[in-house]
Amino acid sequence: MRRPTLTSSAAVVATALAGTAATDVDSTWYRRLDKPRWQPPGPVFGIVWTGLYALLAFAGGRGLRLAAPADPAYARAFATNLVLNAGWSWAFFRAHRPPLATVEAAALAASTADLARRTARLDRTAGRALLPYAAWTAFATVLSGEIARRNRG
């Protein structure tokens, strides 16, 4: 991989755009959902995700540079994480399936923890940069699960 930082950044931007394309917080369906009081206000999500995507691009670039070509499994783990990341928005906002989105969020949280572990083995600083992402995806799993529970039936 000749330009891992560029590759990582482009992949993260594509992921963010794919997730954004599916997200519709103004839809009647979303507005009618029973959401917990502890859900952060809408603008917080954009601010948090912007920072998390920057950290993901940084850490992914360093991980890809250090792993490739000796460890193609790292690139697969990174790509899988990005697919899961974008997939949550499609499961939740487009398919209107909070239970499926909860499963997706749990898979993303597990993938993120694994990616942080793999990255830390290559570069401690880059691995630590993924810890906020791991924490946020764990929180997103709990939030998705609570929304799914409150809106059964």
C-alpha positions in Angstrom: 0.0 0.0 0.0 1.8 3.1 -1.2 -0.3 5.8 0.5 -2.0 4.4 3.5 -3.0 7.7 5.1 -4.7 8.8 1.9 -6.4 5.4 1.5 -7.5 5.4 5.1 -8.8 9.0 4.9 -10.7 8.4 1.6 -12.3 5.2 3.0 -13.4 7.0 6.2 -14.9 9.9 4.2 -16.7 7.4 2.0 -18.0 5.7 5.1 -19.2 9.0 6.6 -20.9 9.9 3.3 -22.7 6.5 3.1 -23.9 6.8 6.7 -25.0 10.4 6.2 -26.9 9.4 3.0 -29.0 7.0 5.0 -29.6 9.2 8.1 -32.9 11.2 8.3 -33.5 12.6 11.7 -36.3 14.8 10.3 -38.4 11.8 9.2 -41.8 11.3 10.8 -40.8 7.7 11.7 -37.7 8.9 13.6 -39.5 11.8 15.3 -42.2 9.5 16.6 -39.8 7.0 18.2 -39.8 6.8 21.9 -36.2 7.8 22.8 -34.6 7.8 26.3 -33.9 11.1 28.0 -30.2 10.3 28.2 -29.9 10.3 24.4 -27.6 13.2 23.5 -29.0 16.1 21.6 -28.9 15.9 17.8 -26.0 18.3 17.2 -23.8 16.2 19.6 -23.8 13.3 17.1 -22.3 15.3 14.3 -19.7 16.8 16.5 -18.7 13.5 18.0 -18.7 11.6 14.7 -16.5 14.2 13.1 -13.9 13.8 15.8 -14.2 10.0 15.7 -13.8 9.8 12.0 -10.7 12.0 12.2 -9.2 9.6 14.8 -10.2 6.6 12.7 -8.5 8.0 9.6 -5.4 8.8 11.5 -5.2 5.4 13.3 -6.2 3.5 10.2 -3.5 5.2 8.1 -0.8 4.3 10.6 -2.1 0.8 11.0 -2.3 0.2 7.3 1.2 1.6 6.8 2.7 -0.6 9.4 0.7 -3.8 8.7 0.7 -3.9 4.9 1.7 -6.0 3.1 2.8 -8.4 5.8 -0.6 -8.4 7.5 -3.5 -8.2 5.0 -5.8 -9.2 7.9 -5.4 -5.7 9.3 -6.8 -4.1 6.1 -9.7 -6.6 6.1 -10.5 -5.7 9.7 -10.4 -2.0 8.9 -12.6 -2.4 5.9 -15.1 -4.6 7.8 -15.3 -2.0 10.5 -16.1 0.7 8.0 -18.8 -1.4 6.4 -20.4 -2.1 9.8 -20.1 1.6 10.6 -22.1 2.7 7.5 -24.5 -0.2 7.8 -25.9 0.9 11.1 -27.5 4.0 9.5 -29.1 1.9 6.8 -30.5 -0.6 9.3 -31.9 2.0 11.6 -32.9 5.0 9.5 -33.7 3.3 6.1 -34.9 -0.1 7.1 -36.6 1.3 10.2 -35.4 -1.8 12.2 -34.0 -0.8 15.6 -33.5 -4.4 16.7 -31.4 -5.1 13.6 -29.6 -1.8 14.1 -28.8 -2.9 17.7 -27.3 -6.2 16.4 -25.3 -4.1 13.8 -24.1 -1.7 16.6 -23.0 -4.6 18.7 -21.0 -6.1 15.8 -19.5 -2.6 15.2 -18.5 -2.3 18.8 -16.9 -5.7 18.8 -15.2 -4.8 15.5 -14.0 -1.5 16.9 -12.5 -3.1 20.0 -10.7 -5.7 17.8 -9.5 -2.9 15.5 -8.1 -0.9 18.5 -6.4 -4.1 19.7 -4.8 -4.8 16.3 -3.8 -1.2 15.8 -2.2 -1.0 19.3 -0.1 -4.0 18.5 1.3 -2.0 15.6 1.4 1.5 17.1 0.4 2.3 20.6 -0.5 5.9 19.9 -2.8 4.9 17.0 -4.4 2.2 19.1 -5.2 4.6 21.9 -6.6 7.0 19.3 -9.3 4.4 18.7 -10.4 4.1 22.3 -13.0 7.0 22.1 -14.4 5.3 19.0 -14.7 2.0 20.9 -16.4 3.7 23.8 -18.8 5.5 21.5 -19.8 2.4 19.6 -20.4 0.6 22.9 -22.6 3.5 24.0 -24.4 3.4 20.6 -25.2 -0.3 21.1 -26.8 0.5 24.5 -28.7 3.4 23.0 -29.9 1.4 20.0 -31.0 -1.4 22.3 -33.0 1.0 24.5 -34.7 2.5 21.5 -35.5 -0.9 20.1 -36.9 -2.0 23.5 -39.1 1.1 23.9 -40.5 0.8 20.4 -41.4 -2.9 20.2 -44.5 -3.9 18.5 
